[in-house]
Amino acid sequence: MKAAALLLLSALVGSAFAATGIDVSQLFSTSDWSCVSSYGYTFAIIRCYCSTGHTDSNCAQSIRNAKAAGIQYVDVYIFPCPTCGSSGASQVQATVDYVANNGVASSVGQYWLDIEGTQYWYSSTNSNRNFFESMVSGCSSAGVSCGVYTSSSQWSPIMGSSYTGGSSLPLWWAYWDENWSTCTGNFGSFGGWSSAAMKQYSGDQSFCNMGVDKNCW
């Protein structure tokens, strides 16, 4: 799994042309994913932990359907619940265990930590930083490669504009400019990141009978 993640990150950094993919939070059929693949989309990022504090029961089947349709790279994302009473590390571990127990671990490259929505977080940036750092620690303990999904407008109110505690991890940057051709070329530094590995360039789209966000690297 680590090897797959490293290969994906190498592709992220080394590609001269933008590759495109989608992220989803619902279950879609193999035929829907085949439609996505037919348009040349090569990667998918699937929700595997919900903001309500539990793993997403559709995640494993979503991974299977995407792979069966020929999607080359599949990652998962964790939409955490900081106020649900369990630590960030335990939520990461729950996700990793779910993936393993459902037999899809070999299909997953990267685990992305979704940092957005002030309504899901504490009002204290210190509390939020502690929870986030627990998640990062959980990634290390579980032996999985993690990255961060966020934007400047989400990161700053949640973690504080001066906080750089996630900058050692790859960034999946949310910036809905509808521009995939140059992809991350227009990135503006924040949170200690000077570059982004991937960009979510379009959100809340209807595509191939699916509700998706669109991404590039």
N, C-alpha and C positions, 0 to 999 in steps of 0.2 A: 504494500500500500504506500509506503514511503517512497519507493522507487517510482511508482506511478505519479505521485505528487511532484517529485523532482523533475520528471519528464515534462509534466504539464507546465511547471514554472519555467523550465528552460524554453518551452515553446512560447510562453507569455513574453519572455524577455527578448528572445531571438528572432521572432517573426518580423519580417519586413512589411507584411501586409496584414490588415486586420482580419481576424477570424471572427465569426459571429456565433452566438448561442443564445439560449433563453434561460430564464429562471421561472419556476412555478411553485405554487403553494397548494395545488390541488392534484387529484389523480386524473390522468388522461390515458386513453387507450393506446395500444401499440400503433394502430392505424393513424391516430392523431400525430404521434411522434414520427411516423414514417413520412407524413406530410411535411413536418418540420425539416427532416433530413433531406427531403427532395429539393428544398430551397437552398441547400448548401450549409445549413447550420450544423456545426460540428460538436458543440458542447452544451451541457445542461447543468443547472444547479438547482437542486430540489430541496424543499424545506423538509427537515427531519426532526425539528423540535419546535414546539409552538409557544407563543407568548403567554398561553394559559398555564404553562408549567408541566407539560408532558410531551413525550415523543409523538411524532405525527405517524399515525397508524398506516397512512397511505404511502409513506416514504419508500419502503422496500419494493412495493409493487411498481411504483413510479420509476425507480432505478431499473428494475427488470424490463419494463416496457420501453424505456428510452434506449437501453442497450440492445434490446431485440430489434429495434427499428434502425439500428446502425449509428446511433449517436456515439461518437468516438470517446469523448471525455465526459465523465459524470462526477460532479462534486455535490456536496450537501451543505445546507446552511442551518444554523442554529439561531432561532429567534428566541432569546432567553427571557426568563421571567425573574428579574432581580428581586421582586417583592413577594415571591411565592413561598419563601421560607427555606429554600434549599440553596446551597452555595453554587457559584458559577462552575466550580470544578465538578460538582456532582451532576450538573445538567449536561456538561460536556461528556462525562463518563456514561451517563444514561443514553446519550445519543450514540456513542461509540459501541456500547453494549447492544443496543437495538440493532444497529447495522450488522454487527457480528452474529448475533443470535438469529437474524433473518437470512444469513448466508449471502449477503451482498457486499461484504467488506472489500473483496478483491476488485469490485467495480468502482469503488469510491477513491478519488484522488485526494482532494482538499476538503477540509472542514472550515466553513466561513462563519465568523461570529458577527451576527447582525446587530449593529449599534445604531438604532434609530428610534424615534418616537419618545419624546420626553414623558409622555403619559405612562409609559411602561417602566420608567426608572424612578429612582429616588429624587427628591428635590436637592439633595446634597451631592455635590460633585465628588466629594471625598468618598462617600458611600458607593457611588457609582464606579469610581476608580478601583476601590477594593473588590467589588464584584467582578469587574472586568479582569483584574489581575488574577483573581481566582480562576476565571475561565482559561486564561492563558496558561496558568499553572496546570490546570486540568488537561489541556492539550498535551503538555509535556509528559505528564504522568501516564496518560493513555497511549502515548507513543504515536500520535497522529500529527500531521502537518496542518496548521491553522492559518487563516488569514482574517482580515477585518473588512466587513462591508459597512461603509458609512459615507457621509459627505461632510463638508465643512459646516453646513447649516445644521446638521444633526450632532456631529461630534462635539462642537464647541459648547452648546448648552447642556449637554449630558456630562461630558468629561472636563470641560473647561478649556478655553482656547490655548492655554499654555501647556497642557498635558501632552506628553509625547510617549506615553507608556505603551502604545501599540505600534510605534513606528518601525520596530524590528521585524514586524510581520508584513506579508504582502497585503496591498490595499486593493480591494474591489470598490471602485469609486462610483458613487451614484451622482450622475450629472446628466439630466435629461435634455440634451441639446439636439437630439435626433441625428447626430453626426457620428457615424461608425467608420467612415473612410480614413480619418486621421486618428480615430479612437482616442487614446490617452494623450495625444500630442498637445492638447490645450490644457493639460492639468495645471492647477495652481496649488502651490504648497500649503499644507495645513497639518496640524497635529504631529509634526516631525517628519511627515512623509514628503519627499522631494519628487516622487514619481508614483504612478499607479500601475499595478500589474494588469488591471482590467477595468473597463468602464461599463456601467449600466447606462446606456444612452437613451433609452426610451422605456416608459412605464405604462402599465395598465392598458396593454394592447390586446386586441382580439386577433388571433392568428391560428390558422389550421384548426378551428373549432376549440381553441384553447384560450384561456386568459393568461397572458405572459408579460414579462418584462424582457426587453432585448438588451443584449450585451455584446461587447467586443473585446478582443485583446490584440 
